[in-house]
Structure formats: C-alpha cells, structure tokens
Amino acid sequence: MMLLPTTTHSGIYGMSQNSTPKKNTVNQYSGPALVLLTTVCATALAILAYRDASGLTTYLPLLLLTILTAAQILLYKSLQKQQRRTARYHQLGRKLVHIQTKKRRDENRALKILNHINSVVDQSPTHACIWQKPLRGFSGDLAMACESRCGKKYTLLADLTGHGIAAAMGAAPVASIFQATAKRGLSVAEIITELNNRLEQLLPSGFFCSTAVIMSDQGVVTVCNAGLPDILITNETGALIDTIPSGQLPLGIETIAMDNVQLFTKKYPSPHQLYAVTDGMIESVSANDELFDMDTLTSLIATKNTGSGRIVDITDHFEAFTKGSALNDDISIVEVMIC
C-alpha cells in the first residue's frame, strides 16, 4: 500500500492561525460627534438667519444645513452598519481558523494510523501490484497483499465510507484483521466473516466498507466481491476470461453467516491476471466530461502481458485521461498474478 500524504494548509484572507483581527480604525464616537457639531452649527446659523431681513435668502443657510445634517446622520448609520459587518467578518475568520486547526489535527491523527498500518503490511508482495491516488491526504481506500505461512497469496481491496480520520478509524481494524487472518492461512469466507463482524460493531450507522478479498494458491483463485465494481480476469493475451460482479452487500451493514458468503472459485491452468478497482476510478471524468468507465478499463487490459503486468500502462492512461479535471473520490487499482 502506498502512502501519498498530500496535506496542504491555506490561510484565511491572508491571516495566519495565530493572527488576530485588527480593531476597526473608525472611532465609534465619530458619528455622534459629527451630529452634535452639525447641530451646534445649525443653531448658530439659525440665529444669524433670524437677524437677517432680506427675504428668501434668509432661509438658504438653514436649507443647506438641513441637507448636511441629514447626510451626516446617514453617514453615521452607514458607519454603524460597517462596524457590524466587520465584526461578523472577524467572527467568521475565527471560526474558519478553528475549522482549519481541527482539520490539520484530524489529518495528523489519520496519518499516524496510516503509518501504523504500513508498519505491519508487507511492502513488497510478489504476486500483486497496487496503485492508489487519494482525494486528500488520507485515502478512504485500503489495498494490501500478503502471503500466508503455507504459501497462499492474499490480496485485499477495500473502499471505506468517508475520508481522513473517519476512514482511518475503519481502516485500522480492517488492516489488522486481514493481516492476522491471512498469515494464518484462513479461507476467504472466514476472513470476510471476521471483517464484517468487527466492522458491524465499530462503524456507526450509514458507514460501510466495500471489500474484495482474493486468495490464490497454485492456480486456484477464490474471490469474494462485496460491493466493489466488477472484478476482471484475463489471460496472457488480454482476452477477458471471467467477470466477478458484487455478490453481496458491503461489509459492516448486516450480520453475515460464513455459509452465506458468496464466493467465486476457479482453477486456471496457465498464468492469468486479475484486476480490481474502486468505484472512484470508473467514475472519474476527463476535462471534456468523458467518463473513464468499465469499458475503458476493459479495453486497456485487452493487451498482451509482456511479463511485468499491465498496471503501469493502465495508470499512465488514466493520468493522461483525467489531466486537468478534479478528482471526486479516492482511486485504487490492484493487479493480481494468478499462477
């Protein structure tokens, strides 16, 4: 499993986390002072106007002063409105800084969990190639491969609900249980049952884990697809031999009896390749709104295997296809050698 931390932090309107908004430079008493000064001037001019006996001209200063007074009152109200608006902006800025701080804290916790998972995972499996591209710093997808003490080869691909710390809380027990059960050489049905029972206890309502567990042993492959897109199996020339659709609900939703685990089992007399992806890959779009769907993936694996697999060509094409468009979900693909 690859660790691709891509954590970025941005400021709020140029403010750092520890910065505090500056106080408004407009004096809160400036409005009343202007009104008071205008009133005094109006009184003085009124006295002068009373002493003048030249007709209409006598009341012109009062008319102008009335207009000026009204303008000053409007200015005062505008200043009060601006002060309230500025206070709201400062309050919003403080809330956003708090949200960013919490987000960074959650990402750090998620990365610590991921580092723990990486510490117990076989980083160089010989039978599987894994490629992942997270939407954010911590992927909600989990991909692992390991070999049992008796030589059986296991591969896991899981797509957990959510991202970041929410996904990390589910990824930790999934990784631990899969590693422990696979090392003991348990059957796929036993692994699926153990994973489901644990996730059903841990995950809150509305959370689940779409999962595929694959075991290969001397050409015999056993697969359980619980909620992931179709799993494809091809031969060396790229011909599509088998398609394994999802046979049951994702894990963590309801109790599953071991006898009810839906399995695909088949023996292949010659080397074959298995491809499993999360829905993030086949729901990705290009900058021209073209969909990278299952048909696109199928066409990419319909090529001759040169010995190193096809995953490099698939992921290179995917990167070129989605260049210039934003990801909507975590992306994962595994290629399993069956021999």
N, C-alpha and C positions, 0 to 999 in steps of 0.2 A: 504494500500500500504506500502510496506516495504522499508526502507531506508538502503541501503547497500553501504555506501561510501567505496571505496577501492582505495584511491588515493596514489600512490607511486611516489617518486622522485629519480632519479638516477643522479649521477654526470657524467661529460664528461671527460673521460680519467683521472679520479681522481681529476678533478678541481671542486671546489665549484662555486656557482653562482657568488660570489663577487671576486673570484680569477682572477688574470691577468696573462697571459702567461709570463714566464721569457724570457728575451732577450737572443739571441743566444750568447754563450760564445766565438764563433770563431770570432776573430778580422777581420773586413772586410778589413783591410790593410795588413793582413799577407801574402796574395797571392802575391801582387806586391812587397813586401819587399823580399820575397824569390826569386822571379825572378831577382830583382836588385842585390841581394847578389850573385846569381849564375853567373850573367853577369860579375860582378867585378872579381870573381874568375877565370872565363873563360879567361878574358883579361890578368890577371896575369900569368896564366899557358901558355897562347899563347906566351907571351914574353919569358918565360923560354924555351918553345919548340923551338922558333926561334934561341936561343943561343946554343941549343944542336945540335951537328952534327953527332949523332950516328946512323942515318938511320931511319928505320921504328919505332923504339921505340920513336922517337921524337914526333910522332903524336898520340900515345896511350892516353896520358892525355887528348888531345883535343877530341878524340873519346868518352872517358868515360864521359867527361864533357858535351858533346853534348847530350848524353843519359840522364844524370842527369838533364840538363836544360829542356829537353822535358818532363821528369817525373814531374818536378816542375810545368811546365805550365799546365799539365793535372790535377795535384792536385789543382791548383788554380781554374780551371774551375769547378772541382768537388765541391770545397767549395762554389763557387757561386751558383751552382745548389742546393746544400743542403740548403743554406740560403733561396733561393726562395721557396723550398719545405716547410721549416719550417714556413715561413711567411704564406703560404697557409693553413697549419695546424692550425696556430693560428687564422686565419680569419674564418676558418670553426668552430673552437671551440667557438668563439664569437657568430657566427650565431646559433649554437646549444643551447648555453646558453640562447640566446634571445628566441628561439622557446620554450624551456622548461619553461621559465618565463611566456610567453604568455599562454602556456597550463595550468599552475597552476592557472593563473588568471581566465581563462575561466572555469576551474573546480570549483573554488570557487564561481563564479557567478552562475553556474548551481546548485550547492548545496544550495545556498541561495534561488533560485527559488523552488527547491525541498522542502526545509524546509517550505516555504510559502504554497506550495500545501498541505503538511502534516498537516499544522495548520488548514486547512479548511475541511479536509477529515475525515469522520467517521472511526476511527481506530479500531473499534470493531463491524463490521457488523455481524448480527446473521445468515444471510442467505447465506453468501459467504465466501469461503476460498481462499486466494491469496498467491501465491508463485512466487518469482522473483529472478533471478540471473543475475546481469548486466555484460556486457562485460567489461566495465570500470567503473569509479567512479559514473557516472550518467547514468541511463538506458534510452534507447530510447523507452522503453515500459512504458505504464501508465495503472495501474489497480486500479479501485475504486469501492466502493459499498456504497450505502446509502439507506435510507428509506424515503418516502415522508410523509407529514403531515397526509395523509389519509391512510397510511399503505401499499402503494405499494412499492415493493422492486426492486431496480435498481442496475445493475452491468454494468461496462464499462471495456472493454479491448481495448487498442489502441497501435499500433506499428507505431511510427513516424520515418520518414526518418532521418538517421544520429544518432549521439551520442553526449554526452556532451552538450555544450552550444547551438548547433544547434537544438537538440531535446528539450532542456529546453524551448526554445523560442516558440515551438509549444505546449509543454505540459501544460504550464501555462494557456493559454486560454481554452484548452480542459477541464482541471480540473475545472476551474471556471464556464464555461458554463454548463457542466454536473451537477455539484453540484447544481447550481441555478435552472436549469430546472427540475431536478429530485425532488428536495424539493417541487416544486410547483405541482408535480404530472402530468406533461405533458406526452403526448403519445410518444412512441418510434419514430414515424415519425417526430414529432415536434422537438425532441432532435437531431435527425440525421440532419434535415434540418438546424437547428440553428448552429450546429457544422460545417457543410460543408460550410455554407455561411461565417462564421467567418474565417475558415482556408483558404478559397479561397482568401480572402482579405489579409491575413497575410503571407502565405507561398510563398516563391519565386518559380519560375518555376523549375520543377523537384522534388519538395518536396511534400509529401502527407502523409496521415495518414490512415492506415488500421485499421478499427474500428468495434467493435461489441458492441451493446447496447442491454441489456437484461432486461425485466421487467416481474416480476411475481406477480400475485395477486389472492389469493385463488385458486391455482391450475392451473390458466390460465397463460401461458407464451407467451410473444411476443418478437421476436428476429429480429434484423437487422444485417446481416453479410456483411460488406463492405470491402472485401479484405483480410480477415483473413482465415486461414485454416478451414476445415470443423469443425463445432460445433457438439458435440455428446451429445445425451440424452439417459440415461439408466434408468432402473427401479431398484428396491432394490436388485434384484438378480444379476445384472450386465449385463442383456440382453440389447443389443443395440436396442433402440426403434425408434429413429429418428436421421437423419443426416442432418445438415443445411449447405449447401455449401454457398460460397460467391455469393450474388445475384446482386452486383453492384460494380462499381469502388470504390477504396479507396476515402476518403474524401479529399477535397481541390483541386481536379483536374478540375472538371467542376460543373456548377450550377445544383442543383437537386431540382425539384419541389416536394412539400410534397406528392402529389398524386402519384409520381413515385418512392417513397421509397419502396423497396422490403422487405416485412415483412413475417415472419413465426409466425403463431398464432395457439395454440392448448391448449386444456384443458386436464389435466391429473387427473384421479380420485384418484390416490394414490401417495405417495411421489416418486419423481424421482430426478435424479441428472443430471446437465448439465455441460459439460466440454468444455472450450475454451482455445486455446493456440496460441501463436505467432509462426511464422514460424521458429524462432530460435531453438525451442525445437525439431520440427520434421525434422530439417535439421542438427542436431548435430550428430557427429560420435564418435565412440569409438576409443581406441588406436589401434585397429585392423582394422580400417576403416569400421566398421559396422555402418549402418545408423539407428538412432532412428526415425523411420518413423511413419506414422499414424497407420499402422498395429500394431506396437509395442505398441503405446498408447492404441489402442482399446483392445488389449489383456490384458493390465494391469487393465482396468476399468471393464473387464468382471469377476468381483468377487463380492461376496455378500457384501452389505453395512452393517457394524457392528454398525452403528449409528453415527460414527464420520467421515464418508466420506472415500474416497479412496485417497485423495491428498497426504497424508503422504507416503503411500506405493508407489505411482507413483513417487514422487520426490526422495525418497530413492533409488528406482531402477534406476532413471535417473542419479543420482550422481554416483552410482556404475558403471553404463554403460559407462559414459563418463570420468571416472577416468583415468588420465594420458594423456588426449587429451586436446588441447586448444579450448576454445570457439571461435566461429566465429560470434556470434550475441548475443544480449540480449535474455534471456529466461524468459517466463512468462506463468503461467497456473492459471486459476480460476475454482473453483468448486462451482456451484450454487445449493442450495437446492430448489426444486420445491415442494411446499406442500400447 
